[in-house]
Amino acid sequence: MREMQSNMRIRMIVALCLAVTLLATRASAAPNAFSPYQPDGETLHLWHFDEKEVPFMDWGTNRKPLWGLLLGASAAKPSLEGFGTAVGFSWSKDNEPGKALPYGPILLAQPELDSGPGDNVTPPFQVMGGDGAFTMEAIVKLDMLPSASPGLAADIVTMDDDTQANRVFLFRIEKPGFLSFVPIFGDVVRGGGLASIPKTGPHAVNTTDWFHVAVTYDGNENSSNNLKFYWTRLGAAREVANQIGTGTLSADLRREMGDFAIGNTGKFNPQGPFEFFPGSIDEVRISSVARQPYDFFFVDPEVKKREEDLASRQPPESPEQKLTIQQVLVDGEQAPAIQGNSPLILPPGDHQLDFDFGFPAGVLADPLAVKCRLDGLDDDWRPTARGMTLTWEMLDESGGLLARTAFSATRSSAGWGSDLLDSPLLARKEPLFVPEKTRKIRVIMSSGTPDTTGTWVIDDLSLTRSNSPGANLWANGHFDDGERLDQIGGIPSGWSRHGTEPAIARIMLLSSPALGLLDAEQSSSANWICTQDLAVRPVRGGETFLLEWSEAFNVIAGSSLRATYTNVSSGTYTFRAISATGGPQQRTTQLAFPIIIRQPYWKQAWFVPSLAVAGVLLVGWGLSLNYRRRARNRIAAIRMASAVERDRTRIARDMHDDLGTRVSLLKHAATVVRSAIDKDPGRASHHAARLETAASDLVWAMDGLVWAVNPANDTLEHLAGHLSGLAQEILRDAPVRLRISIPTDFPPIQLGSDFRHHFSLVVKEALHNILKHAGPCEVSLSLSMEDRTLVAVIHDTGAGFDPANPEAGNGLSNLATRAAEMSGTCSLDSAPGKGTRIVLRCPLPNGPLLKSS
């Protein structure tokens, strides 16, 4: 039993060790998931660079060892794990142009560089298949990012030459961050391609990882997108190469024997070019076919087999030659995609419309065989353009379009070298018809359809009249005035960038600033736009001006065509395009794309009826307002008359009740005095004193009545002053001590005479009660504001009384009645021997604030 347990333990330990070993083996093998190429039937050349010194052996079917490891290039550099060694192209300051080694490190087919044919690769040396197809690829590791490279470019594989006769191609990384392929036919570049190297995402360029780079050409001359670019970071296993762009070769490569080089260009002269690759290169392979994105070493063999089986079961179909809309730009912005036959609906206003259209990928339309028009705007069919364009638009005083002329740039300008720096600027002259009413001119330098790539630079822009050839009417034609013109992001005065990727439009830094387009984007475009006033008036009927500029370009046209219409106003339109194809099966194809630009609201069908209804409603509203205003005026007049009538009634009542009584008393006192003079002269003096007092009371009452009706006293300040004087007058001879507390900052609220009269009478009657019943005491009168309520508090420390005793009313019912007439309240608090406190609260009228004097 113990022996069995021991055996089981041993077996478990052995199994555990095997599992750990297997896991460790898998873990160690995971990073090295790739292995170098093995040549197949399509491999023309294959250099593994595992040798420690030259020659580097070629394992392809068209073998050619490489012998020239020169100017600092070195072998046996670290490569991707499992790939042996690589070739390094180190850089030092001694390699800079004009120094001891201006050329830079290079790997050449021949042992030495030569400024003549001595360094040409010897035949036979194939770089393409019998149909012209090829694939060029390598794995690379950068020591510095392209933008920081000291050279003009970073060449990967080239076949250039010191003479125009044997120049063939350049496959390299451009300094702005593009992967490019330039086919060279003597002094002419026929097509090619640029593709932006990723700066973000899983394949972003860096200086730590190895990348697989490749360019393929399918051998179909003049078909669109026959050139494809790949840039793939070598990390985890991938099922396909990462395609970053396309291009177009208008012809197969030349079958010439130039200077074949890796890591630089073989076009040698003592001062350059300075185009070495700052890093390491390994596993360079040239094939006679356009390899598929799954046909590279880093793709799992099972994936490759699956894709090949799938392709063998689905024979390729020729693309249907049918015109389709690819995108529509509205004022430079991409319009949303349209489903089915629904029209594109745009807001009111004048718009610029760019229609990008064409055949599906694989079919390259002849622009001259495709015509288009915009029904509702154009009466005639017009040809379409491909490539980049310089468009001149003649505008009237209000900015309306009078005429439009476009000049295109496609393929390459005469003398174009490998890039802009070794290409001359050539003079170009074009006539420009300017209509009589032209007051402004707008220029649009466009990179064309999104799939158009390449470079175009212009300088020395001039617009002159035939009778004044020396007077340039175009301001800043040398582009030497503006902001940051020593940087690619500068802006010449008067110009602005537009488009889906404005960075394509940039300043080209030549001997002086120039206007340029550098487009490596496959799905974006950009424009330079400038509008200037025309300083002269064209002659009657219009005038032909002369345009001049200098230019250099290498433009790779895509498969798309573009038709541009500016200042398209509101209306219903249909963009139409037709094409006729040749060959044994001649056919025609056409497309129709509807567009609706909404009318301004004042031109829409509902506007006039709505305006009429609104007018009727407005008139009715105005009549209603007028009626209400008149009604308010009538009511105000009635209220005014009522108020006047109330004032008259009150004044008449006061005169009857108060002044009349006092006059009667005065008359009676005068009669008594006169009688006493005759009968009892001794008492006449006493009655004369009473007569004098009655006369004084009458004058005081008259003053109070005049104060109440005087509109100059219709303020809180006057009311407060009147109440203060009233208290002092009433209690002047009484055995009381009077304290008055009245603020000095009352707001300037207007009061009516009725309010002032009643309020002062309530206070007056309260003070009279104190005079009659309180006896010797202290009396206080205070006024205050609580919101818009005026509060008067009359308090005495006199005899007091019992408010519950009806006989002790002391006229209190009159106080409450007068307070109610002012919509206020009058409260009383008293007790025998404890004095009396009366609080009068009256809301102030909602009248306006008086202006300060």
SULBELSUL-V977362 format. One record per residue. RES is the residue in one small letter. PSI is psi in degrees with one decimal (none if undefined). D_CENTER is the distance of its C-alpha to the mean C-alpha in whole Angstrom. Layout:
RES:PSI:D_CENTER + RES:PSI:D_CENTER
This chain:
m:-45.1:83 + r:-35.3:82 + e:-37.9:82 + m:-43.5:80 + q:-38.7:77 + s:-41.5:77 + n:-39.3:77 + m:-39.6:74 + r:-42.7:72 + i:-43.7:73 + r:-41.8:71 + m:-40.3:68 + i:-43.3:68 + v:-43.4:68 + a:-40.8:65 + l:-41.1:63 + c:-40.8:63 + l:-41.2:63 + a:-43.1:59 + v:-41.2:58 + t:-42.2:59 + l:-43.4:57 + l:-41.8:54 + a:-39.2:54 + t:-43.7:55 + r:-41.3:52 + a:-40.1:50 + s:-28.1:51 + a:-18.3:50 + a:-46.6:47 + p:-32.2:45 + n:63.7:47 + a:-6.1:46 + f:156.2:46 + s:155.0:49 + p:164.3:49 + y:146.7:50 + q:131.1:53 + p:140.8:53 + d:-172.4:54 + g:-20.7:55 + e:-0.5:51 + t:107.5:51 + l:-45.7:52 + h:144.8:51 + l:112.3:51 + w:119.5:51 + h:-20.4:51 + f:36.3:51 + d:-4.5:54 + e:151.2:56 + k:-15.8:57 + e:169.2:57 + v:152.8:57 + p:151.4:58 + f:124.3:55 + m:145.2:57 + d:122.8:55 + w:12.4:56 + g:-173.7:55 + t:-16.4:57 + n:68.0:56 + r:139.8:57 + k:102.3:56 + p:153.9:57 + l:132.1:55 + w:-18.0:57 + g:88.7:54 + l:97.5:53 + l:158.3:52 + l:41.4:51 + g:-9.7:50 + a:143.6:49 + s:152.0:51 + a:179.5:52 + a:34.4:52 + k:151.1:49 + p:140.9:48 + s:-174.8:46 + l:138.3:45 + e:128.5:47 + g:-0.8:50 + f:18.6:49 + g:-125.4:52 + t:169.3:50 + a:175.1:48 + v:130.7:48 + g:143.6:46 + f:80.7:44 + s:160.7:45 + w:141.0:43 + s:170.5:45 + k:-22.1:44 + d:-14.1:47 + n:-4.4:45 + e:151.5:43 + p:137.5:44 + g:-8.1:47 + k:-162.4:48 + a:-38.0:51 + l:79.9:49 + p:-18.3:47 + y:-42.0:46 + g:160.2:45 + p:149.4:47 + i:149.2:47 + l:117.7:49 + l:156.7:51 + a:-33.5:54 + q:159.3:56 + p:-29.0:58 + e:156.4:57 + l:150.6:54 + d:142.2:55 + s:0.6:54 + g:-152.1:56 + p:2.1:57 + g:-19.5:58 + d:13.0:55 + n:143.0:55 + v:140.9:55 + t:145.5:58 + p:160.8:58 + p:142.0:58 + f:98.6:55 + q:141.0:52 + v:12.4:49 + m:164.0:48 + g:-178.7:50 + g:-29.4:52 + d:4.9:49 + g:-9.6:47 + a:151.9:45 + f:163.0:44 + t:127.9:43 + m:129.6:42 + e:163.4:41 + a:167.4:42 + i:138.8:41 + v:152.4:39 + k:122.8:38 + l:138.1:36 + d:-19.1:37 + m:155.6:34 + l:154.4:31 + p:-39.5:30 + s:-23.3:28 + a:0.1:31 + s:136.8:34 + p:-16.2:36 + g:174.2:37 + l:-28.5:35 + a:171.6:35 + a:95.5:36 + d:135.9:39 + i:-61.8:40 + v:130.4:42 + t:156.7:43 + m:83.0:46 + d:-178.1:46 + d:158.6:49 + d:-20.6:50 + t:161.0:51 + q:-19.8:49 + a:-34.4:51 + n:23.6:50 + r:134.3:47 + v:-59.5:45 + f:162.6:42 + l:124.4:40 + f:113.4:38 + r:176.1:36 + i:122.9:33 + e:151.0:31 + k:-38.4:30 + p:-5.8:26 + g:35.5:26 + f:145.6:27 + l:126.8:31 + s:153.9:32 + f:122.6:35 + v:109.6:37 + p:129.7:40 + i:127.3:42 + f:84.7:45 + g:-110.9:46 + d:18.8:44 + v:138.3:42 + v:122.1:39 + r:91.2:39 + g:-148.0:36 + g:-159.7:35 + g:153.8:31 + l:142.4:29 + a:135.2:27 + s:128.0:24 + i:133.1:26 + p:139.2:25 + k:-9.4:23 + t:166.7:23 + g:-173.3:25 + p:-17.5:28 + h:22.1:29 + a:137.9:27 + v:140.4:29 + n:-179.4:31 + t:16.7:34 + t:-28.6:36 + d:161.1:36 + w:143.4:38 + f:144.1:36 + h:126.7:37 + v:143.5:36 + a:151.0:37 + v:136.1:37 + t:150.0:39 + y:128.4:40 + d:-0.6:42 + g:-1.4:44 + n:96.0:43 + e:139.7:42 + n:12.5:40 + s:150.0:38 + s:148.1:34 + n:37.5:33 + n:-3.1:37 + l:131.8:35 + k:143.3:34 + f:141.7:33 + y:141.1:33 + w:112.5:32 + t:125.1:33 + r:132.6:34 + l:99.1:38 + g:-114.4:38 + a:156.9:39 + a:136.3:40 + r:150.3:38 + e:-23.3:39 + v:158.8:37 + a:154.2:35 + n:104.9:32 + q:132.1:31 + i:-6.9:28 + g:177.1:28 + t:169.4:30 + g:-174.2:32 + t:124.6:34 + l:126.0:38 + s:-6.3:39 + a:155.7:43 + d:159.7:45 + l:153.9:45 + r:146.7:48 + r:68.4:51 + e:161.9:52 + m:90.9:53 + g:-160.3:51 + d:104.5:50 + f:128.5:49 + a:155.9:47 + i:135.6:45 + g:2.6:43 + n:-177.3:43 + t:142.6:44 + g:-2.1:48 + k:97.1:47 + f:137.1:49 + n:160.1:50 + p:-22.4:50 + q:15.2:47 + g:-164.8:45 + p:162.6:43 + f:79.9:41 + e:31.5:39 + f:163.5:41 + f:115.3:39 + p:79.8:39 + g:-148.1:40 + s:148.2:42 + i:140.5:43 + d:164.2:45 + e:56.6:46 + v:126.0:46 + r:134.9:47 + i:127.0:47 + s:159.5:47 + s:8.2:49 + v:163.1:46 + a:99.9:43 + r:146.8:43 + q:160.0:41 + p:-13.2:38 + y:1.5:41 + d:48.7:43 + f:161.6:43 + f:-26.5:45 + f:0.3:42 + v:134.6:42 + d:131.7:45 + p:-33.6:48 + e:-37.6:48 + v:-43.9:44 + k:-45.5:45 + k:-42.2:49 + r:-45.6:47 + e:-38.9:44 + e:-41.2:47 + d:-41.4:49 + l:-39.8:46 + a:-35.5:46 + s:-27.2:49 + r:-14.1:50 + q:89.6:47 + p:141.8:48 + p:138.5:45 + e:141.6:44 + s:134.7:43 + p:141.6:40 + e:127.9:40 + q:78.9:39 + k:127.9:37 + l:137.2:34 + t:151.0:31 + i:128.7:27 + q:-41.0:25 + q:159.7:21 + v:128.1:20 + l:129.3:17 + v:112.6:16 + d:38.6:14 + g:-5.8:13 + e:142.2:12 + q:129.0:14 + a:153.0:16 + p:153.0:17 + a:146.0:21 + i:134.3:24 + q:130.5:27 + g:-140.6:30 + n:16.5:31 + s:141.1:28 + p:155.5:27 + l:120.2:23 + i:125.7:22 + l:155.2:19 + p:164.5:19 + p:157.0:21 + g:172.2:20 + d:128.0:21 + h:152.2:19 + q:127.4:19 + l:126.3:20 + d:117.7:21 + f:116.1:23 + d:122.1:24 + f:171.0:28 + g:-166.7:31 + f:165.5:33 + p:166.9:33 + a:138.8:33 + g:-12.9:37 + v:122.3:37 + l:111.6:36 + a:144.7:36 + d:117.0:38 + p:-30.9:35 + l:-20.2:38 + a:0.0:40 + v:127.1:36 + k:156.0:36 + c:165.4:33 + r:162.7:32 + l:99.6:30 + d:132.9:33 + g:-14.1:32 + l:-46.2:31 + d:143.7:33 + d:-25.4:37 + d:154.3:38 + w:145.2:37 + r:151.5:35 + p:158.3:35 + t:169.2:32 + a:152.3:31 + r:153.8:30 + g:-160.0:29 + m:153.3:26 + t:149.1:26 + l:107.7:26 + t:132.4:26 + w:124.4:27 + e:126.8:27 + m:126.1:29 + l:149.4:28 + d:-172.0:30 + e:-35.9:29 + s:2.1:27 + g:5.1:25 + g:144.1:26 + l:127.2:27 + l:-39.4:31 + a:158.6:31 + r:130.9:29 + t:132.5:31 + a:138.0:30 + f:131.4:31 + s:159.8:31 + a:121.6:31 + t:159.6:32 + r:-133.1:35 + s:150.1:36 + s:158.6:37 + a:134.8:41 + g:5.0:41 + w:127.7:38 + g:-140.4:39 + s:-22.1:38 + d:-174.4:35 + l:-34.4:33 + l:-25.9:35 + d:30.9:39 + s:135.5:38 + p:150.9:39 + l:121.8:36 + l:142.7:38 + a:140.9:38 + r:136.0:37 + k:135.5:38 + e:142.8:37 + p:149.3:38 + l:115.2:36 + f:127.8:37 + v:113.7:35 + p:160.6:36 + e:-37.4:38 + k:10.7:35 + t:128.8:33 + r:-18.2:31 + k:154.6:28 + i:131.2:27 + r:133.3:24 + v:133.0:24 + i:114.4:22 + m:109.9:22 + s:141.6:21 + s:3.1:22 + g:-153.7:23 + t:157.2:23 + p:-33.4:21 + d:5.1:25 + t:132.7:26 + t:169.9:26 + g:-163.3:28 + t:140.0:28 + w:128.8:28 + v:138.4:28 + i:152.4:29 + d:169.1:31 + d:51.4:33 + l:130.6:31 + s:140.0:34 + l:116.9:34 + t:159.0:38 + r:155.0:40 + s:-29.8:44 + n:-5.1:46 + s:67.6:44 + p:-19.5:43 + g:-7.4:42 + a:103.5:40 + n:119.7:36 + l:-6.4:34 + w:115.9:31 + a:145.6:29 + n:40.8:29 + g:-15.3:30 + h:-1.7:31 + f:34.1:27 + d:10.3:29 + d:125.9:27 + g:-160.6:23 + e:134.7:21 + r:46.5:23 + l:-4.6:24 + d:9.4:27 + q:152.7:24 + i:-22.0:22 + g:9.5:19 + g:168.1:20 + i:115.7:19 + p:151.2:22 + s:132.3:22 + g:-12.2:21 + w:156.3:19 + s:152.2:15 + r:145.5:14 + h:172.2:12 + g:177.6:13 + t:-18.9:12 + e:82.9:14 + p:-20.0:13 + a:-16.1:16 + i:-35.9:18 + a:118.7:18 + r:166.8:20 + i:130.2:23 + m:123.2:26 + l:88.7:29 + l:-142.4:32 + s:-24.3:35 + s:162.9:32 + p:141.5:28 + a:160.4:28 + l:131.2:25 + g:165.0:24 + l:127.0:23 + l:100.5:24 + d:112.9:23 + a:8.3:24 + e:135.8:22 + q:-10.4:23 + s:16.8:20 + s:164.7:18 + s:168.7:18 + a:161.8:16 + n:146.8:17 + w:133.5:18 + i:136.6:18 + c:136.9:21 + t:129.3:22 + q:150.0:25 + d:142.8:28 + l:117.1:31 + a:-17.7:34 + v:164.2:37 + r:124.5:38 + p:156.1:39 + v:166.5:42 + r:131.4:44 + g:-4.1:43 + g:166.0:40 + e:145.9:40 + t:119.1:40 + f:170.5:38 + l:125.1:38 + l:139.8:35 + e:140.6:36 + w:165.4:34 + s:143.1:35 + e:157.0:33 + a:140.0:33 + f:152.0:32 + n:96.8:32 + v:123.8:30 + i:103.7:31 + a:139.3:30 + g:-166.9:29 + s:-13.4:31 + s:154.8:28 + l:156.3:29 + r:137.3:26 + a:128.9:26 + t:135.1:24 + y:128.7:24 + t:156.7:23 + n:44.7:23 + v:116.2:24 + s:-176.2:24 + s:141.8:25 + g:-176.1:28 + t:126.3:29 + y:161.5:29 + t:119.2:30 + f:125.3:29 + r:143.4:33 + a:141.7:34 + i:152.4:37 + s:144.9:39 + a:128.0:42 + t:144.9:43 + g:-160.8:47 + g:-178.3:49 + p:-29.4:52 + q:80.4:50 + q:136.1:48 + r:159.8:46 + t:149.8:43 + t:152.1:40 + q:159.6:37 + l:153.8:34 + a:126.0:33 + f:110.6:29 + p:145.5:29 + i:136.9:26 + i:121.8:25 + i:114.5:23 + r:144.1:24 + q:149.8:26 + p:153.4:25 + y:-30.4:27 + w:-8.3:29 + k:-2.4:30 + q:156.2:31 + a:-32.4:34 + w:-12.9:34 + f:-49.1:33 + v:-49.8:36 + p:-41.4:38 + s:-37.1:36 + l:-40.6:36 + a:-45.8:40 + v:-43.9:40 + a:-38.2:38 + g:-44.7:40 + v:-45.9:43 + l:-37.8:41 + l:-42.6:40 + v:-44.2:44 + g:-39.9:45 + w:-39.9:43 + g:-43.6:44 + l:-40.3:48 + s:-42.2:48 + l:-40.7:46 + n:-42.3:49 + y:-43.0:52 + r:-36.7:50 + r:-44.6:50 + r:-38.7:54 + a:-42.0:55 + r:-39.5:53 + n:-40.8:55 + r:-45.9:58 + i:-41.1:58 + a:-40.6:57 + a:-41.7:60 + i:-43.3:62 + r:-39.3:61 + m:-45.1:62 + a:-40.4:65 + s:-41.6:66 + a:-42.1:65 + v:-41.2:67 + e:-40.0:70 + r:-41.4:70 + d:-41.6:70 + r:-42.3:73 + t:-43.7:74 + r:-44.1:74 + i:-41.8:75 + a:-39.8:78 + r:-42.2:79 + d:-40.6:78 + m:-38.5:80 + h:-47.8:83 + d:-37.4:83 + d:-60.3:82 + l:-39.3:83 + g:-43.5:86 + t:-43.2:88 + r:-37.4:88 + v:-40.9:89 + s:-43.4:92 + l:-40.2:92 + l:-41.0:93 + k:-43.0:95 + h:-41.7:97 + a:-36.6:97 + a:-40.0:98 + t:-43.5:101 + v:-41.9:102 + v:-44.4:102 + r:-40.1:104 + s:-39.5:107 + a:-33.4:107 + i:-37.7:108 + d:-35.9:111 + k:-41.2:112 + d:81.9:111 + p:-25.8:110 + g:-37.9:109 + r:-10.7:106 + a:-37.4:105 + s:-40.4:103 + h:-45.0:101 + h:-28.7:100 + a:-37.8:99 + a:-42.5:97 + r:-38.1:95 + l:-39.9:95 + e:-42.2:93 + t:-43.1:90 + a:-37.6:90 + a:-40.4:89 + s:-42.3:86 + d:-37.4:85 + l:-42.8:85 + v:-42.7:83 + w:-43.0:80 + a:-40.8:80 + m:-40.3:79 + d:-42.8:77 + g:-39.9:75 + l:-43.1:75 + v:-40.9:73 + w:-39.4:71 + a:-34.3:70 + v:-6.4:69 + n:115.6:68 + p:-17.7:64 + a:-16.4:63 + n:14.2:64 + d:51.8:61 + t:160.5:59 + l:-38.0:59 + e:-44.5:60 + h:-38.2:63 + l:-44.0:64 + a:-42.6:64 + g:-39.6:66 + h:-43.6:69 + l:-37.0:69 + s:-47.8:70 + g:-36.3:73 + l:-44.1:74 + a:-41.7:75 + q:-37.8:76 + e:-43.9:79 + i:-42.0:80 + l:19.6:80 + r:-44.1:82 + d:6.5:85 + a:152.7:85 + p:57.6:85 + v:159.9:82 + r:117.0:79 + l:131.9:76 + r:129.3:72 + i:129.1:69 + s:104.1:66 + i:126.2:63 + p:157.5:60 + t:0.0:59 + d:41.5:55 + f:141.2:55 + p:152.1:52 + p:68.7:53 + i:134.4:54 + q:135.2:56 + l:147.9:59 + g:158.2:61 + s:-33.1:65 + d:-44.9:66 + f:-46.9:64 + r:-40.9:65 + h:-50.7:69 + h:-41.7:69 + f:-45.0:67 + s:-33.6:69 + l:-37.2:72 + v:-46.9:71 + v:-41.4:71 + k:-44.2:75 + e:-35.9:76 + a:-40.1:75 + l:-37.5:77 + h:-38.5:80 + n:-39.5:80 + i:-43.9:80 + l:-38.4:83 + k:-35.8:85 + h:-19.1:85 + a:-32.8:83 + g:-169.8:86 + p:129.2:85 + c:-177.1:82 + e:137.6:78 + v:136.6:76 + s:138.5:72 + l:123.4:70 + s:144.5:66 + l:143.1:63 + s:166.4:59 + m:131.7:56 + e:103.5:54 + d:-120.3:51 + r:36.3:53 + t:128.1:56 + l:125.9:59 + v:125.3:61 + a:130.2:65 + v:119.3:67 + i:118.1:71 + h:134.5:73 + d:157.8:77 + t:28.4:79 + g:-148.4:82 + a:-33.7:84 + g:-178.2:82 + f:175.7:83 + d:110.5:82 + p:-20.5:80 + a:-12.7:81 + n:110.1:84 + p:-31.4:84 + e:-15.9:87 + a:26.0:84 + g:-33.5:82 + n:37.0:82 + g:16.2:80 + l:-28.8:77 + s:-33.9:76 + n:-38.4:76 + l:-48.4:73 + a:-38.4:71 + t:-47.1:72 + r:-37.4:70 + a:-39.8:67 + a:-35.4:67 + e:-22.6:67 + m:12.7:64 + s:29.7:62 + g:-168.2:63 + t:154.4:65 + c:113.1:68 + s:151.2:69 + l:139.7:72 + d:117.1:74 + s:159.1:77 + a:148.1:80 + p:126.9:84 + g:-0.5:84 + k:13.1:80 + g:-175.1:79 + t:140.6:76 + r:119.8:73 + i:128.5:71 + v:118.6:67 + l:119.2:66 + r:121.3:62 + c:125.0:61 + p:135.6:57 + l:150.3:56 + p:152.2:55 + n:43.6:52 + g:170.4:52 + p:158.9:50 + l:138.2:50 + l:145.0:52 + k:139.0:50 + s:140.8:52 + s:none:54
